[in-house]
Amino acid sequence: MSYYENGLLRGRWASWQDARAGRRGQANARWGWIKAPGERGPILWMQSFSDPDNQRLGIELARAMAEKRRDLRMVMTFETEYPQLLQQHTESLERLGYGFGPCDHAQAVERTLDKLKPLRYLALGRVPRKGLQAALERRQIPSVLMAADPQNPVPTMLEAVYPRDLQQAEQWQKKVSGALVQEPVDFATLFTIAQVDPNFRSMISGTDEGLLWWVEGLTGKQWQEWRQAWAASPLSRQGLLFLGGTERPPDLPLLSKWRRQPLPAGSVLAVDEDRWYPALAAAAQAVYLRSAASSLQWQVYAGSRPVCVHPGVVLNAARHLEAGAVEVLSNPGQVLQHWQDLYADVMSARQRGDATRRVFWQERRLAGERLPEFLQRVFDW
């Protein structure tokens, strides 16, 4: 179960359920039974909570910190596990231990801190909960927050805040001393795959001129709405549609099962693994994001393809995008008509794709310049 607040009975019940289901590691970790990697060296405790983007961020930061400071042991805890992500990206990564973390009950928090005795605490994606905040303050353990929106109460033992963007930085400036708030930076751009050979297009369509269209972030009945709209669209006569999201219809062919043979025009495939994102971002004619995490947006930006979004999507680096670079559209009919217009206006499509790619590279260069400063902070601990 995923209960990680401070309730004693609910926490015990969640751990009992986990143990009963064979998840003993999660059950024990919820109450602070956590073991650090190795035997010697100071410990940095990272919390990545439940977001896969934050887990990946923690892994890549650990990789960089391991090169900068050889004596540092790192522990990353989370509340939702993404086994494929962990297996793919932690291979050969030294001095990083990871696993489920504690709930916010005082007993669990104190036991975790007793076992780890961390030199610093690094929160990825959100501020720590109240119980942990209080325990860190009592023990005088400084905190670093990265890509986290401010929430009340604000941690008092803050060493630094690394906002993800300008909006987040402005929110923090209203909450804490300006000296604590660093220049906005999104380190996720550093591990976004930026150079991809677009041969995926010719492989799956049978020609370099094949038209691929990609939609991500669907749920529920939106899948059927898109399939119906696509069947009625002129684009289906010479293109392929890729749909991604949750609650995927069981009858939809999976991209992961594709046998490396060209598919007929009009085909619809479900994007069931994120390993396809770089190829799609580089090969698609255009992309529509019904909902999208920050990492997916950077991947689409890097692909240099026209992108349009649902009104509910909060765009990465929105203030740096040129006016009109990203269209905001609500339904499949609007999106498909927009795609037809782009197909008829190659220059406009190229300009839109170039606009998002420029923003990506601007943010990536900034992250590359800022990473050494963060690593020096780690070295100085």
N, C-alpha and C positions, 0 to 999 in steps of 0.2 A: 504494500500500500504506500501511498505518497504523503502521509500525514507527517509534517515536520514542524508544527507549531509547539506551544508549551503546555498543552493539556496532558496531565498525567495518565488519566484513564484512556483517552483516545490514543495516546502514544503507545501505551501497553497493548491495547487492542490491535493496533496496526502491526506491532512487532509480533504478536501472537499469530496474526493472520499470515505474516510473511514467513515465519518459521514453519507454520503448518503447510505452506505452499512450497517449502524447500528453499526459501530465500533467507537462510540463516545469517549470511553475511550482512544483508540489509537490516535484518532484525536486530542484530548485535550492534551494528554501527549506529543505529538510531539512538542508542543509549550510551554512546561514547566509547564503545570497545573498538578502538582504532589503533592500528600499529603503524609506526613510521618506517620508511625504507632505510636500510642500512643501520649502522650502529653509532656512527660518529658524525658530528657536524651540526650546525644550527639548522633550524627548520623554518621554512616558510609555509604557512597554511593558506591554501587557495580554496575558496568556495565558488563553484560554478552553478549551483542551484539546479534548475531543470531545463535549461536552454542548451541545445546542441551547439549553437554558435559560441556560447560562453565556454563550453567544454573545449572546443577547438582552440579558442583563444588562449585558454589556460595551458594547453599542451604546447602551443607554439611559443608562448612566453617562457615556459619551462625549458624548452629546447635552447632558447637564446640565453637564459639565465645560467644554464648548466655550462655553457661555454665561457661565460664571463666570470662566474664564481664557482670554482671547483669544489669547495667545501660545503656548499649549500645543499641540504636535502629539501625536497619539495613534496608536499602532500596536497593533492587536489581531491576534494570531496564534492559529491553531487547528490541530488535527490531523485533524479531520473537518469537511468543508464542508457547509453547508446553504444552497444557492444561493437558494432561494425566501425563506427568512428574511432573508438578507442583502439581497436585492433589495427586499424589501418595507419594511424598516425603516431602511435606510441612505440612502435618497434625500434629497438636500439636506443631509446631515450633513457639515459642514465639518471639515477637519483630522483626519479619521479615515482611516487606511489599514488595510487588513486583508488577510489571506492566510494561507497555510500557514506554519507555524513550523519551527524547527530541531529536530533530534533532540538527545539529551543527550550526544553525543560531544563531547569537549573542543574539537575543531577547529570543530565547528558552533556551539557555544555562544560561543566566543571570537570567531569571525567575526561572529556576530550582534551581540554587544555592541560590537565595534569599529565596526560600521556604524551602529548606532542611538545608542550612547553615551547610554543612557536616564538621565534624572534620577531616576526611580523605576521600580519594577517592581510590577505589580499582578496577583496570581494570583486567578483566578475559579474556584471550585469544587474546587480541590485545591492542595496545596503543590507548589512546583517540585521537579523531580527533583534527584538528588544533584549531578550535574555542574553544573547551573545554579546551585544553591545555593552551591557552592564558588566559582564564578566571581563571583557577586554579592558574596560576602564578600571576596574578594581585591580587588575593585574598589571596595569600600565603597559599594555601591549599595543603599539601603534598600528593603525589601519591605513591601508591604501585602497581606494575605491576606483574601479575602472569601468567605464561605460554604464554607470549606474545612475538612474534617476533619483533625485533627492526625495526622501520620505521622512516623515516625523516618527520617532525622534531622530535627529541627526546625530551620528556618532560624535563623541567628544574627543576621543583619542585619535584624531585624524592627523596623518602625516601629509597626505596629498590626495587630490581628486583628479583623475584623468577623464574629462568628459569626452563623449564620443563625437559630439558636434557642437555647433554654436548655441543651439537652443538649450541643450543640456548644460552647457557652461553658464549661460545666463541664469538658469534656474539655480545652480549652485552658488553663483555670486550673491544671490539674495539670501542664502542660508548660512554661509560660512565666510571666514576671512578670505579676502581676495587672494592673499598670498598662498593659500592652500590649493587654489584652483589652477590647474595647469592649462596650457594652451590646448584647445580641442584637437583630438587625434583619434583616428580609428585604425588601430593596429591590424584589424582584420584584412585590410587591403594588402598587407604584406604577404599573406598566404593565399590570396585569390589567384587562381590560375589565369594568367593574363595573355599567354601566347598559345593558341591552339590551332593546329592545322585543320581547316574546315572541310576536310575530305569526307566527313560524316555525311554531308549533303549528297555527294555523288554515290556513296555506298548504299544509302537507304532509298534513294529515289531512282538510281540508275543513270543519272546524268548530272553534270556540273550545273545545269540550269534548273534543277529540281527546286520546287518551292516548299519550304518547311515553315510552319507556323506553330507557335508555342504559347500555351496558356498554363499558368501555374496558380495554385491557391484555391482550387475548387473544393466544394463540399456539398453533400446532400443532393438536392435536385438540380444544382447547377451543372452537374455532369450531363444530365439528359438535355437540359436547355442548350448546352453547347453542341452536343451531337446533332440535335435537330436543326439548329441554326446552320451548322457546317454543311449538312446534307443539302440544304436549300441554297447555299452560297455558290456563286460561280467559281470561287477559289478552289472548291473541292474537285473541280474537273481536272486540275493539273497540279494539285498540291497534296501535302500530307499534314495532318493536324496532330499535335502532341499535347495531351492534357495531363496535368498533375494536381495533386491535392490529397485530401482525406476522404474516407468513405467511398472508395473507388468501386464502381460497378464491377461485379465478378465476371461479366461477359466481355469486358474490354481487353484486347490483347496487350500484353506487357512489353515494354521496350526491352527489359532485361532478357526476354525470351526470343528476341529477334535473332534470326539465324544468318545474319550478314548477307541477306539476299534483297535485291530491290523490291519495294512494295508498290502495289498499284495506286494510281492517283485516287484520292478520296479516302484513303485509309486513315483510321484514327487509332493512336496508340496511347497507352497510359505510361507516364514517366514515373516509374515505381522506385527508382534509386537516384540519389543526388549525384552519383558519379557521372551521370549523363549531362549534368548542368553545363560544364564547360563546352562540351561539343555542341549542345543545342544553342548556347549563347553565341557561339561563333558561326553556326550554320543557318540559323533561322532567318527568315526574311524579316520577321518582326516578333515581338514578345508582348504578351498581356499578363500583367500581374494582378490577379484578383485579391491576393494577399501575399506578402513576401517578407521573410526575415531579412535583416540587414546584409548578411553574407550573400544571399541569393541576388539581392539588388546589385551588389558590387560585381558579382559574376556577370550579370546581364550588362551592366555598364561597360565592363572590360571587353565584352563581345562586340561592341561597336555596332549594335543593331537597334533599330527604332523600338522604343518601349512605350507602352501606354499602361495606365494603372487604374484600378478602381478608386473611387473617392475615399475609401477608408484606408488606403495605403499611405503611410508616412514615408516620404522619399528620403533616401540618403542624400546628404549635402544639398538639400533643396534650394538653399539660398545661393548656391554657386551655379545652379543650372540656368542656362539661358531661357528667357521667356519663350514658352511654346515648345521647348525641347521634348517635354513629356506630356502627352495628352492624358486627360482624366476622363474616362468613359465608364458607363455603368452596366451595360448589358451586351450580350453577344452580337446582336444586330449592329449596334454602334461600332463595336470593335471590328467586325468583319468588313463593314463599309469603309472604316478608316484604313484597314489593311489594303483594300482594293484601291483606295486613293494613293496610298504609298507605292503600290506596285506600278501604278500608272505614272508616278512622279519619282523617278529614280534619284534625282538630285535632292529632293526634299528628304527622302528616306536616308540618303547618305549623310546629309547635314545633321539630322536628328541623332543618328548613331554616333557621329563624330563628337557631338556635343556631350553626350554622356561619357564617352571614352576619355575625353579631355579631363572631365571632372574626376574620373577614377584615377588617372595618372597623377593629377594634381594632389589628390589625397594620399596616394601611395608614396609619392616623393616626400610629402610632409611626414608620413609615418616613418619612412626610412631615416629621416633626419632626427626624429624625436626618439626613436628606439635607443640609441646610444645614451641619451640622457637618462632614460628610465633604468637602463642596465647599470649606469654609474651609480644611481641611487641604491640599487641592490648591492653593488660592490661595497658601498660605503657603510652598509648596515653593520 
